[in-house]
Amino acid sequence: MPLIAVDAMGGDRAPAIPVRGAIRALAENSELQVTLVGVQDLIQREIDSV
């Protein structure tokens, strides 16, 4: 089972784009494990909005 760490605060539209990408990757491959790295409150807010 692959483990992927994602810098959720990197990029112009962070954390929206990295979080959405991680969710999409998990939807396509349920065997993945994804760790989102960054400001937890901002990441959680984005996850909750999807």
PQR file with spaces between the fields and no chain letter, atoms N, CA, C, O and H, PARSE charges and radii, in Angstrom:
ATOM       1  N    MET     1       0.844   -1.164    0.000 -0.4000 1.5000
ATOM       2  CA   MET     1       0.000    0.000    0.000 -0.0000 2.0000
ATOM       3  C    MET     1       0.898    1.238    0.000  0.5500 1.7000
ATOM       4  O    MET     1       1.618    1.478    0.969 -0.5500 1.4000
ATOM       5  N    PRO     2       0.861    2.017   -1.070 -0.5600 1.5000
ATOM       6  CA   PRO     2       1.700    3.206   -1.183  0.2800 2.0000
ATOM       7  C    PRO     2       1.269    4.299   -0.207  0.5500 1.7000
ATOM       8  O    PRO     2       0.079    4.538   -0.004 -0.5500 1.4000
ATOM       9  N    LEU     3       2.259    4.951    0.390 -0.4000 1.5000
ATOM      10  CA   LEU     3       2.023    6.089    1.275 -0.0000 2.0000
ATOM      11  C    LEU     3       2.552    7.330    0.577  0.5500 1.7000
ATOM      12  O    LEU     3       3.712    7.373    0.169 -0.5500 1.4000
ATOM      13  H    LEU     3       3.226    4.756    0.225  0.4000 1.0000
ATOM      14  N    ILE     4       1.702    8.340    0.441 -0.4000 1.5000
ATOM      15  CA   ILE     4       2.077    9.574   -0.241 -0.0000 2.0000
ATOM      16  C    ILE     4       1.900   10.733    0.725  0.5500 1.7000
ATOM      17  O    ILE     4       0.847   10.863    1.349 -0.5500 1.4000
ATOM      18  H    ILE     4       0.759    8.306    0.772  0.4000 1.0000
ATOM      19  N    ALA     5       2.916   11.576    0.856 -0.4000 1.5000
ATOM      20  CA   ALA     5       2.822   12.799    1.647 -0.0000 2.0000
ATOM      21  C    ALA     5       2.658   13.960    0.678  0.5500 1.7000
ATOM      22  O    ALA     5       3.398   14.075   -0.299 -0.5500 1.4000
ATOM      23  H    ALA     5       3.772   11.470    0.349  0.4000 1.0000
ATOM      24  N    VAL     6       1.680   14.822    0.956 -0.4000 1.5000
ATOM      25  CA   VAL     6       1.380   15.949    0.081 -0.0000 2.0000
ATOM      26  C    VAL     6       1.542   17.244    0.862  0.5500 1.7000
ATOM      27  O    VAL     6       0.956   17.406    1.933 -0.5500 1.4000
ATOM      28  H    VAL     6       1.079   14.728    1.750  0.4000 1.0000
ATOM      29  N    ASP     7       2.340   18.172    0.325 -0.4000 1.5000
ATOM      30  CA   ASP     7       2.445   19.512    0.898 -0.0000 2.0000
ATOM      31  C    ASP     7       1.178   20.264    0.519  0.5500 1.7000
ATOM      32  O    ASP     7       1.076   20.802   -0.583 -0.5500 1.4000
ATOM      33  H    ASP     7       2.815   18.041   -0.545  0.4000 1.0000
ATOM      34  N    ALA     8       0.228   20.299    1.421 -0.4000 1.5000
ATOM      35  CA   ALA     8      -1.071   20.902    1.128 -0.0000 2.0000
ATOM      36  C    ALA     8      -1.019   22.421    1.094  0.5500 1.7000
ATOM      37  O    ALA     8      -1.986   23.058    0.676 -0.5500 1.4000
ATOM      38  H    ALA     8       0.311   19.862    2.316  0.4000 1.0000
ATOM      39  N    MET     9       0.076   23.009    1.520 -0.4000 1.5000
ATOM      40  CA   MET     9       0.169   24.463    1.553 -0.0000 2.0000
ATOM      41  C    MET     9       0.972   25.020    0.384  0.5500 1.7000
ATOM      42  O    MET     9       1.147   26.233    0.274 -0.5500 1.4000
ATOM      43  H    MET     9       0.862   22.492    1.860  0.4000 1.0000
ATOM      44  N    GLY    10       1.458   24.152   -0.481 -0.4000 1.5000
ATOM      45  CA   GLY    10       2.240   24.598   -1.626 -0.0000 2.0000
ATOM      46  C    GLY    10       1.354   24.907   -2.819  0.5500 1.7000
ATOM      47  O    GLY    10       0.320   24.268   -3.011 -0.5500 1.4000
ATOM      48  H    GLY    10       1.316   23.166   -0.392  0.4000 1.0000
ATOM      49  N    GLY    11       1.747   25.865   -3.606 -0.4000 1.5000
ATOM      50  CA   GLY    11       0.994   26.195   -4.817 -0.0000 2.0000
ATOM      51  C    GLY    11       0.165   27.455   -4.668  0.5500 1.7000
ATOM      52  O    GLY    11      -0.012   27.980   -3.569 -0.5500 1.4000
ATOM      53  H    GLY    11       2.587   26.385   -3.450  0.4000 1.0000
ATOM      54  N    ASP    12      -0.335   27.925   -5.789 -0.4000 1.5000
ATOM      55  CA   ASP    12      -1.070   29.187   -5.815 -0.0000 2.0000
ATOM      56  C    ASP    12      -2.448   29.100   -5.176  0.5500 1.7000
ATOM      57  O    ASP    12      -2.925   30.085   -4.612 -0.5500 1.4000
ATOM      58  H    ASP    12      -0.191   27.498   -6.682  0.4000 1.0000
ATOM      59  N    ARG    13      -3.092   27.950   -5.253 -0.4000 1.5000
ATOM      60  CA   ARG    13      -4.459   27.834   -4.723 -0.0000 2.0000
ATOM      61  C    ARG    13      -4.540   26.788   -3.615  0.5500 1.7000
ATOM      62  O    ARG    13      -5.475   25.991   -3.543 -0.5500 1.4000
ATOM      63  H    ARG    13      -2.704   27.150   -5.712  0.4000 1.0000
ATOM      64  N    ALA    14      -3.531   26.821   -2.761 -0.4000 1.5000
ATOM      65  CA   ALA    14      -3.486   25.884   -1.635 -0.0000 2.0000
ATOM      66  C    ALA    14      -4.381   26.389   -0.508  0.5500 1.7000
ATOM      67  O    ALA    14      -4.538   27.602   -0.366 -0.5500 1.4000
ATOM      68  H    ALA    14      -2.771   27.468   -2.819  0.4000 1.0000
ATOM      69  N    PRO    15      -4.954   25.536    0.272 -0.5600 1.5000
ATOM      70  CA   PRO    15      -4.860   24.089    0.198  0.2800 2.0000
ATOM      71  C    PRO    15      -5.916   23.437   -0.691  0.5500 1.7000
ATOM      72  O    PRO    15      -5.993   22.210   -0.749 -0.5500 1.4000
ATOM      73  N    ALA    16      -6.727   24.231   -1.381 -0.4000 1.5000
ATOM      74  CA   ALA    16      -7.854   23.677   -2.147 -0.0000 2.0000
ATOM      75  C    ALA    16      -7.414   22.630   -3.166  0.5500 1.7000
ATOM      76  O    ALA    16      -7.933   21.514   -3.169 -0.5500 1.4000
ATOM      77  H    ALA    16      -6.664   25.228   -1.334  0.4000 1.0000
ATOM      78  N    ILE    17      -6.476   22.974   -4.018 -0.4000 1.5000
ATOM      79  CA   ILE    17      -6.091   22.063   -5.100 -0.0000 2.0000
ATOM      80  C    ILE    17      -5.394   20.805   -4.573  0.5500 1.7000
ATOM      81  O    ILE    17      -5.755   19.705   -4.991 -0.5500 1.4000
ATOM      82  H    ILE    17      -6.054   23.880   -4.016  0.4000 1.0000
ATOM      83  N    PRO    18      -4.405   20.923   -3.666 -0.5600 1.5000
ATOM      84  CA   PRO    18      -3.789   19.692   -3.157  0.2800 2.0000
ATOM      85  C    PRO    18      -4.775   18.778   -2.420  0.5500 1.7000
ATOM      86  O    PRO    18      -4.701   17.556   -2.550 -0.5500 1.4000
ATOM      87  N    VAL    19      -5.689   19.359   -1.654 -0.4000 1.5000
ATOM      88  CA   VAL    19      -6.670   18.541   -0.928 -0.0000 2.0000
ATOM      89  C    VAL    19      -7.595   17.837   -1.911  0.5500 1.7000
ATOM      90  O    VAL    19      -7.851   16.641   -1.769 -0.5500 1.4000
ATOM      91  H    VAL    19      -5.750   20.351   -1.548  0.4000 1.0000
ATOM      92  N    ARG    20      -8.091   18.549   -2.887 -0.4000 1.5000
ATOM      93  CA   ARG    20      -8.980   17.932   -3.879 -0.0000 2.0000
ATOM      94  C    ARG    20      -8.255   16.847   -4.670  0.5500 1.7000
ATOM      95  O    ARG    20      -8.835   15.811   -4.993 -0.5500 1.4000
ATOM      96  H    ARG    20      -7.883   19.520   -3.002  0.4000 1.0000
ATOM      97  N    GLY    21      -6.995   17.091   -4.976 -0.4000 1.5000
ATOM      98  CA   GLY    21      -6.209   16.078   -5.683 -0.0000 2.0000
ATOM      99  C    GLY    21      -6.014   14.821   -4.851  0.5500 1.7000
ATOM     100  O    GLY    21      -6.083   13.708   -5.372 -0.5500 1.4000
ATOM     101  H    GLY    21      -6.523   17.933   -4.714  0.4000 1.0000
ATOM     102  N    ALA    22      -5.772   14.998   -3.560 -0.4000 1.5000
ATOM     103  CA   ALA    22      -5.612   13.847   -2.673 -0.0000 2.0000
ATOM     104  C    ALA    22      -6.910   13.051   -2.578  0.5500 1.7000
ATOM     105  O    ALA    22      -6.890   11.821   -2.606 -0.5500 1.4000
ATOM     106  H    ALA    22      -5.716   15.902   -3.136  0.4000 1.0000
ATOM     107  N    ILE    23      -8.024   13.744   -2.466 -0.4000 1.5000
ATOM     108  CA   ILE    23      -9.324   13.072   -2.393 -0.0000 2.0000
ATOM     109  C    ILE    23      -9.602   12.311   -3.685  0.5500 1.7000
ATOM     110  O    ILE    23     -10.106   11.189   -3.656 -0.5500 1.4000
ATOM     111  H    ILE    23      -8.040   14.744   -2.443  0.4000 1.0000
ATOM     112  N    ARG    24      -9.276   12.918   -4.800 -0.4000 1.5000
ATOM     113  CA   ARG    24      -9.489   12.254   -6.094 -0.0000 2.0000
ATOM     114  C    ARG    24      -8.612   11.007   -6.220  0.5500 1.7000
ATOM     115  O    ARG    24      -9.067    9.965   -6.690 -0.5500 1.4000
ATOM     116  H    ARG    24      -8.867   13.830   -4.824  0.4000 1.0000
ATOM     117  N    ALA    25      -7.356   11.123   -5.796 -0.4000 1.5000
ATOM     118  CA   ALA    25      -6.453    9.969   -5.859 -0.0000 2.0000
ATOM     119  C    ALA    25      -6.975    8.825   -5.001  0.5500 1.7000
ATOM     120  O    ALA    25      -6.907    7.666   -5.409 -0.5500 1.4000
ATOM     121  H    ALA    25      -6.987   11.970   -5.413  0.4000 1.0000
ATOM     122  N    LEU    26      -7.492    9.136   -3.824 -0.4000 1.5000
ATOM     123  CA   LEU    26      -8.043    8.104   -2.944 -0.0000 2.0000
ATOM     124  C    LEU    26      -9.293    7.468   -3.543  0.5500 1.7000
ATOM     125  O    LEU    26      -9.530    6.271   -3.377 -0.5500 1.4000
ATOM     126  H    LEU    26      -7.547   10.078   -3.493  0.4000 1.0000
ATOM     127  N    ALA    27     -10.084    8.268   -4.233 -0.4000 1.5000
ATOM     128  CA   ALA    27     -11.292    7.740   -4.875 -0.0000 2.0000
ATOM     129  C    ALA    27     -10.934    6.765   -5.994  0.5500 1.7000
ATOM     130  O    ALA    27     -11.653    5.796   -6.239 -0.5500 1.4000
ATOM     131  H    ALA    27      -9.892    9.240   -4.368  0.4000 1.0000
ATOM     132  N    GLU    28      -9.823    7.029   -6.667 -0.4000 1.5000
ATOM     133  CA   GLU    28      -9.398    6.179   -7.775 -0.0000 2.0000
ATOM     134  C    GLU    28      -8.618    4.950   -7.322  0.5500 1.7000
ATOM     135  O    GLU    28      -8.577    3.945   -8.031 -0.5500 1.4000
ATOM     136  H    GLU    28      -9.239    7.816   -6.468  0.4000 1.0000
ATOM     137  N    ASN    29      -7.997    5.026   -6.139 -0.4000 1.5000
ATOM     138  CA   ASN    29      -7.198    3.909   -5.643 -0.0000 2.0000
ATOM     139  C    ASN    29      -7.333    3.843   -4.125  0.5500 1.7000
ATOM     140  O    ASN    29      -6.635    4.554   -3.402 -0.5500 1.4000
ATOM     141  H    ASN    29      -8.031    5.843   -5.563  0.4000 1.0000
ATOM     142  N    SER    30      -8.218    3.000   -3.653 -0.4000 1.5000
ATOM     143  CA   SER    30      -8.503    2.908   -2.219 -0.0000 2.0000
ATOM     144  C    SER    30      -7.354    2.306   -1.418  0.5500 1.7000
ATOM     145  O    SER    30      -7.397    2.319   -0.188 -0.5500 1.4000
ATOM     146  H    SER    30      -8.785    2.422   -4.240  0.4000 1.0000
ATOM     147  N    GLU    31      -6.338    1.782   -2.079 -0.4000 1.5000
ATOM     148  CA   GLU    31      -5.194    1.217   -1.366 -0.0000 2.0000
ATOM     149  C    GLU    31      -4.156    2.271   -0.995  0.5500 1.7000
ATOM     150  O    GLU    31      -3.226    1.978   -0.244 -0.5500 1.4000
ATOM     151  H    GLU    31      -6.303    1.772   -3.078  0.4000 1.0000
ATOM     152  N    LEU    32      -4.297    3.469   -1.497 -0.4000 1.5000
ATOM     153  CA   LEU    32      -3.363    4.544   -1.160 -0.0000 2.0000
ATOM     154  C    LEU    32      -3.565    5.006    0.272  0.5500 1.7000
ATOM     155  O    LEU    32      -4.661    4.916    0.826 -0.5500 1.4000
ATOM     156  H    LEU    32      -5.053    3.707   -2.107  0.4000 1.0000
ATOM     157  N    GLN    33      -2.497    5.498    0.852 -0.4000 1.5000
ATOM     158  CA   GLN    33      -2.562    6.242    2.103 -0.0000 2.0000
ATOM     159  C    GLN    33      -1.993    7.615    1.792  0.5500 1.7000
ATOM     160  O    GLN    33      -0.897    7.725    1.242 -0.5500 1.4000
ATOM     161  H    GLN    33      -1.607    5.571    0.402  0.4000 1.0000
ATOM     162  N    VAL    34      -2.727    8.658    2.141 -0.4000 1.5000
ATOM     163  CA   VAL    34      -2.281   10.020    1.862 -0.0000 2.0000
ATOM     164  C    VAL    34      -2.186   10.787    3.169  0.5500 1.7000
ATOM     165  O    VAL    34      -3.119   10.783    3.972 -0.5500 1.4000
ATOM     166  H    VAL    34      -3.617    8.569    2.588  0.4000 1.0000
ATOM     167  N    THR    35      -1.052   11.445    3.378 -0.4000 1.5000
ATOM     168  CA   THR    35      -0.868   12.337    4.511 -0.0000 2.0000
ATOM     169  C    THR    35      -0.753   13.746    3.966  0.5500 1.7000
ATOM     170  O    THR    35       0.134   14.042    3.165 -0.5500 1.4000
ATOM     171  H    THR    35      -0.294   11.449    2.726  0.4000 1.0000
ATOM     172  N    LEU    36      -1.658   14.617    4.404 -0.4000 1.5000
ATOM     173  CA   LEU    36      -1.620   16.021    3.998 -0.0000 2.0000
ATOM     174  C    LEU    36      -0.822   16.789    5.043  0.5500 1.7000
ATOM     175  O    LEU    36      -1.123   16.726    6.235 -0.5500 1.4000
ATOM     176  H    LEU    36      -2.379   14.377    5.054  0.4000 1.0000
ATOM     177  N    VAL    37       0.196   17.513    4.589 -0.4000 1.5000
ATOM     178  CA   VAL    37       1.089   18.238    5.481 -0.0000 2.0000
ATOM     179  C    VAL    37       0.815   19.725    5.351  0.5500 1.7000
ATOM     180  O    VAL    37       0.779   20.260    4.242 -0.5500 1.4000
ATOM     181  H    VAL    37       0.440   17.564    3.620  0.4000 1.0000
ATOM     182  N    GLY    38       0.620   20.397    6.483 -0.4000 1.5000
ATOM     183  CA   GLY    38       0.381   21.835    6.461 -0.0000 2.0000
ATOM     184  C    GLY    38      -0.426   22.270    7.667  0.5500 1.7000
ATOM     185  O    GLY    38      -0.445   21.590    8.693 -0.5500 1.4000
ATOM     186  H    GLY    38       0.649   19.963    7.384  0.4000 1.0000
ATOM     187  N    VAL    39      -1.091   23.405    7.540 -0.4000 1.5000
ATOM     188  CA   VAL    39      -1.881   23.980    8.627 -0.0000 2.0000
ATOM     189  C    VAL    39      -3.178   23.179    8.761  0.5500 1.7000
ATOM     190  O    VAL    39      -4.048   23.228    7.891 -0.5500 1.4000
ATOM     191  H    VAL    39      -1.076   23.957    6.707  0.4000 1.0000
ATOM     192  N    GLN    40      -3.288   22.445    9.862 -0.4000 1.5000
ATOM     193  CA   GLN    40      -4.383   21.491   10.036 -0.0000 2.0000
ATOM     194  C    GLN    40      -5.756   22.141    9.910  0.5500 1.7000
ATOM     195  O    GLN    40      -6.632   21.579    9.253 -0.5500 1.4000
ATOM     196  H    GLN    40      -2.581   22.405   10.568  0.4000 1.0000
ATOM     197  N    ASP    41      -5.970   23.298   10.513 -0.4000 1.5000
ATOM     198  CA   ASP    41      -7.288   23.947   10.455 -0.0000 2.0000
ATOM     199  C    ASP    41      -7.692   24.277    9.026  0.5500 1.7000
ATOM     200  O    ASP    41      -8.846   24.073    8.647 -0.5500 1.4000
ATOM     201  H    ASP    41      -5.259   23.755   11.047  0.4000 1.0000
ATOM     202  N    LEU    42      -6.759   24.783    8.228 -0.4000 1.5000
ATOM     203  CA   LEU    42      -7.065   25.134    6.840 -0.0000 2.0000
ATOM     204  C    LEU    42      -7.334   23.890    6.000  0.5500 1.7000
ATOM     205  O    LEU    42      -8.234   23.875    5.161 -0.5500 1.4000
ATOM     206  H    LEU    42      -5.822   24.949    8.536  0.4000 1.0000
ATOM     207  N    ILE    43      -6.546   22.857    6.236 -0.4000 1.5000
ATOM     208  CA   ILE    43      -6.737   21.605    5.498 -0.0000 2.0000
ATOM     209  C    ILE    43      -8.084   20.991    5.854  0.5500 1.7000
ATOM     210  O    ILE    43      -8.823   20.559    4.969 -0.5500 1.4000
ATOM     211  H    ILE    43      -5.815   22.869    6.917  0.4000 1.0000
ATOM     212  N    GLN    44      -8.408   20.949    7.144 -0.4000 1.5000
ATOM     213  CA   GLN    44      -9.679   20.358    7.571 -0.0000 2.0000
ATOM     214  C    GLN    44     -10.863   21.134    7.017  0.5500 1.7000
ATOM     215  O    GLN    44     -11.859   20.538    6.607 -0.5500 1.4000
ATOM     216  H    GLN    44      -7.808   21.299    7.863  0.4000 1.0000
ATOM     217  N    ARG    45     -10.764   22.448    7.001 -0.4000 1.5000
ATOM     218  CA   ARG    45     -11.838   23.278    6.441 -0.0000 2.0000
ATOM     219  C    ARG    45     -12.069   22.939    4.970  0.5500 1.7000
ATOM     220  O    ARG    45     -13.211   22.873    4.514 -0.5500 1.4000
ATOM     221  H    ARG    45      -9.955   22.932    7.333  0.4000 1.0000
ATOM     222  N    GLU    46     -10.986   22.727    4.238 -0.4000 1.5000
ATOM     223  CA   GLU    46     -11.109   22.378    2.819 -0.0000 2.0000
ATOM     224  C    GLU    46     -11.707   20.986    2.647  0.5500 1.7000
ATOM     225  O    GLU    46     -12.554   20.782    1.777 -0.5500 1.4000
ATOM     226  H    GLU    46     -10.059   22.781    4.608  0.4000 1.0000
ATOM     227  N    ILE    47     -11.282   20.039    3.456 -0.4000 1.5000
ATOM     228  CA   ILE    47     -11.845   18.685    3.393 -0.0000 2.0000
ATOM     229  C    ILE    47     -13.341   18.739    3.677  0.5500 1.7000
ATOM     230  O    ILE    47     -14.126   18.090    2.986 -0.5500 1.4000
ATOM     231  H    ILE    47     -10.594   20.205    4.162  0.4000 1.0000
ATOM     232  N    ASP    48     -13.736   19.498    4.675 -0.4000 1.5000
ATOM     233  CA   ASP    48     -15.152   19.602    5.045 -0.0000 2.0000
ATOM     234  C    ASP    48     -15.998   20.242    3.953  0.5500 1.7000
ATOM     235  O    ASP    48     -17.199   19.984    3.865 -0.5500 1.4000
ATOM     236  H    ASP    48     -13.098   20.026    5.236  0.4000 1.0000
ATOM     237  N    SER    49     -15.381   21.074    3.124 -0.4000 1.5000
ATOM     238  CA   SER    49     -16.139   21.786    2.090 -0.0000 2.0000
ATOM     239  C    SER    49     -16.338   20.963    0.816  0.5500 1.7000
ATOM     240  O    SER    49     -17.133   21.332   -0.048 -0.5500 1.4000
ATOM     241  H    SER    49     -14.406   21.284    3.195  0.4000 1.0000
ATOM     242  N    VAL    50     -15.614   19.852    0.705 -0.4000 1.5000
ATOM     243  CA   VAL    50     -15.710   19.025   -0.504 -0.0000 2.0000
ATOM     244  C    VAL    50     -16.928   18.129   -0.431  0.5500 1.7000
ATOM     245  O    VAL    50     -17.183   17.357   -1.356 -0.5500 1.4000
ATOM     246  H    VAL    50     -14.968   19.552    1.407  0.4000 1.0000
